[in-house]
């Protein structure tokens, strides 16, 4: 699957979710990383991902209207 330019929602900001986000970024995807926990309860690596361009949606704060091409549940 071609990931360049695709918007991918990654559900779960644990180790596998962050690894998936890095992989997707490396392949040109636009990444939205979602988790039910607040930022304080997650790894500090989350800030690095955000600096790399990952959009964070924490505490299940997904907007009502959001579109994506692929969802990865980690």
Secondary structure, DSSP 8 states (H G I E B T S, - for coil): ---TT-EEEEE--SHHHHHHHHHHHHTT-EEEEEESS-GGGS-THHHHHHHTT-EEEETT---SS---SEEEE-
